Amino acid sequence: MSDLKWHGYEPKPIFPTLSEALIEVKNDPHGCFFG
């Protein structure tokens, strides 16, 4: 969703650590962060 608002990340809304969240962003398995 591209409306300049924050939205929950449906596949996994909560990560136990920042490093796990950053790994998910880097891998971007659903194309949510880098298309």
Phi, psi and omega in degrees: 000128184242082180227018178063023176241157177283138178224150176293150178268101189308316182303325180200095186289339182228133176245138182293331181223158177297320182298323177294322178294319180293326176297317179297318178296315180298316180288325177045056186296341182249005179068025182279334187255324184234013175076000000 
